[in-house]
Amino acid sequence: MALAFCGILLLGLTAIGLALPQPVIGQFGIGYGKALDHFVILGCVQGLIYFGSVVFVLRGAISARTIWIILGFAGVFRLMVVIFPPFLSNDIYRYIWDGWVQAAGINPYRYIPDDSHLAFLRDTAVFPNINRANYAHTIYPPAAELIFFFASRIGALLAIPPVLAMKIAMLVLEGTGIWAMIRILDHAALPRARILIYAWNPVPIWEFAGSGHVDAITICFIALAFLAVCKSKNGWGAATLAAAVLTKFLPVILLPALWRRWDWKFAVIFIAVIVMLYAPYLSVGRAVFGFLSGYTAQEGIDNGHGIFLLAVLGHVVTLPPYASKIYLLFLAAILLGLSLVMVFGRHLSPVGVAATKITAQRALLLGCILFVGLSPHYPWYYCWLLIPACIMPWSSVLYLVTATFLLYLNAIHTKLFWPAFIYVPFVVLALRDARAGTISVKVSHMKLIEGDRT
């Protein structure tokens, strides 16, 4: 069948991708020049095949066994990649290091890896590959740190090499998220085969199975939060959303999509879980936020140089030094206003097909505004948009996530061409989605309610 043929093509391209890395002695990564260019081209070809697979799932005849074909290929994609050392990013080595530091009874936010207090933990496989080791405290929030600790300890007990152990942990969590997404599809009365929208997208495969990025944990907790809210278990929804936020702060944008008006239990549990997770690490005081401020400076968020829309505007007119602050306040105002409309606007029933679809739509709208507004520089940041996209498969979102492969061609974040090739088509596709009625909150809201009543 056509879907299996697409899966075989993706398998072949994945195998080719694993043969591309050409490491440079003394440096980390896939190499330079043609090796990286070829990898991005390969990722783009995988993206085209992926889009064809999505069209087939959305419009073709789906049999009962299709879900097993999808999950089978998804598993093979990941197993192929997970056994290879990471070559696109070395973030995973910091995860392992933070786990080791905690296992030694030391607060991971207290010392930088290069500090002499941690010299006894240094080895020849992990420590040399830690990025920012000589000046940056860890940036990862407490929920991520707990996962790093348990993954490294379990890996040590089972005598699994530390990198493989951490990658396996990320895949287990991602797999839990995929299970939750399938259950969400059931609640939305949609075919389970739509899980392909997430499971076959090449970005999560390379970034989670390949690089073991922490965002796999975020995927797990966001999917569990969606599922809990869909089942009207709002306490669990609040707890898992809080865990997602304390894995990577950006999922806080989902709070207005998942919180139901006047549900104070949700708010209390959300805050309580955040306090509880931070509590074990507060011995370092304000340093518990780690390298967050330094990271925003490095990425050009504080001065606006790393924000695509501001960078484009800066090429047209001369911007004042405070332009980035005004821009970020404006972006925050837009998101806050939209959030207030969602929470205090028309009441949304707690459960049902309509509620599930509208929740997904709200999550996509908030997420897209946030990501386009901030324009993060790394593909793995965008992956959680695919969770609500399984429910509401906006073509603009599928393009946005998949096209982020192009960010690898803008490694120092100074070129505008490649980000433009991501965001400009996204806007065009978003306008097309809106014209088709899939993004119109008011119109689709009414249609969904009418459909739910029938």
Buried (B, 14 or more C-beta within 10 A) or exposed (E): EEBEEBBEBBBEBBEBBBEBBBEEEEEBBBBEEEBBBBBBEBBBBBBEBBBBBBEBBBEBEBEEEBBEBBBEBBBBBBEBBBEBBBBBBBBBBBBBBBBBBBBEEBBBBBBBBBEEEBEEBBEEEBBEBBEBBEEBBBBBBBBBBBBBBBBBBBBBEEEBEBBBBBBBBBBEBBBBBBBBBBBBBBBBEBBBBBBBBBBBBBBBBBBBBBBBBBBBBBBBBBBBBBBBBBBEEBBBBBBBBBBBBBBBBBBBBBBBBBBBEEBEEBBEBBEEBBEEBBEEBBEBEEBBBBBBEBBBEBBBBBBBBBBBBBBBBBEEEEBEEEBBEEBBEEBEEBBEEBBEEBBEEEEBEEEBBBBBBBBBBBBBBBBBBBBBBBBBBBBBBBBBBBBBBBBBBBBBBBBBBBBBBBBBBBEEBEEBEBBBBBBEBBEEBBEBBBEEEBBBBEEBBEBBBEEBEE
